[in-house]
Amino acid sequence: MNTHDPGLTVGIDIGGTSIRAAAVDRNGDVVDSVRTQTPSSAVALENALHRLVEHLRERNDIGAVGLGVAGFLTEDRTTVRFAPHLPWRDTPLAETLTERFGLPVVLEHDANAAAWAEYRFGAAAGSTIAVMVALGTGIGAALLLDGRIYRGAYGVAPELGHLQVVPDGRPCPCGKQGCWERYCSGTGLVDTTVEMLAAEPGRSVLAGEIASDPGSLTGRRVAGAAHDGDPVALAAFDDFARRLALGLALVADVYDPELVVIGGGVSGSAPLFLDVAREHYAAMTTGAGHRPLARVRVAQLGDAAGLIGAADLARSAIETSRPPL
């Protein structure tokens, strides 16, 4: 067994909007962090990753890098097959970045990394069957069975965000229509709000903002308006809660977990939707009223879970000289 102590490891969470990188210790504590916008091209993205790692190495003793990717990875987690919101296609990213950084690089699906962090340090600690649903630019998902990440036969399970919940619904970057994440994510929330504003523009202060700058509306702005009592923003969150409940009912019917952890950036607005979602989820699940239901909890580590998990998985890989769980 390799007993090398890597000191701190870097966890990187690549979102569709921004990249965050952090130096993380073995207790899951973030000791240093940096952030930048997510570029659109593969070359620019890899350059941005290099800059973030170098910034952290200037101030910290780094032993390895864990990279959370919102996409399909090969079974050995060295290559990105496909990432709907990122430019990589069949890219041997672990080898490329290991050579460029001069450090071991471990890839992991971003939702798996977040779920692992919650299992090791947060809301899923001690659970036997737990599902993570990460609500961000899209939806990431992960399944933990007795402390092991379930990836399926080919390394791509479970892509819950691309379950079709609305036949012939909104187009999705994955190539399908009506995917769960097109209605129940930060992007989906904004799209729902825009549609509602188009139908009744006079009911919301958000209408004026869209009129002056059509691309300015964000999920955070919708949440702020909802907190202020804006009727359209509140209606958008009610729709969001019902869509979340529908997906959770499907998850319960397929996996029958004991716990569902809601994470991702949108989870910060959980008071606006989670109680309503729990109520509808309990009614929608098959056998409602005659079976135990999974607890639904908000991630304890917030939107840092993905990078904490990626860093911990990288640590595990170099300490044991084998791929992480």
Sequence and secondary structure as in RCSB ss.txt:
>XXXX:A:sequence
MNTHDPGLTVGIDIGGTSIRAAAVDRNGDVVDSVRTQTPSSAVALENALHRLVEHLRERNDIGAVGLGVAGFLTE
DRTTVRFAPHLPWRDTPLAETLTERFGLPVVLEHDANAAAWAEYRFGAAAGSTIAVMVALGTGIGAALLLDGRIY
RGAYGVAPELGHLQVVPDGRPCPCGKQGCWERYCSGTGLVDTTVEMLAAEPGRSVLAGEIASDPGSLTGRRVAGA
AHDGDPVALAAFDDFARRLALGLALVADVYDPELVVIGGGVSGSAPLFLDVAREHYAAMTTGAGHRPLARVRVAQ
LGDAAGLIGAADLARSAIETSRPPL
>XXXX:A:secstr
       EEEEEEE SSEEEEEEE TTS EEEEEEEE  SSHHHHHHHHHHHHHHHHHHS EEEEEEEESSEE T
TS SEEE TTSS EEE HHHHHHHHHTS EEEEEHHHHHHHHHHHHSTTTT SEEEEEEESSSEEEEEEETTEEE
  SSS    GGGSB STT SB TTS BSBGGGTSSHHHHHHHHHHHHHH GGG THHHHHHH TT   HHHHHHH
HHTT HHHHHHHHHHHHHHHHHHHHHHHHH  SEEEEESGGGGGGGGTHHHHHHHHHHHSTTTTSS   EEEE T
TGGGHHHHHHHHHHHHHHHHTS   
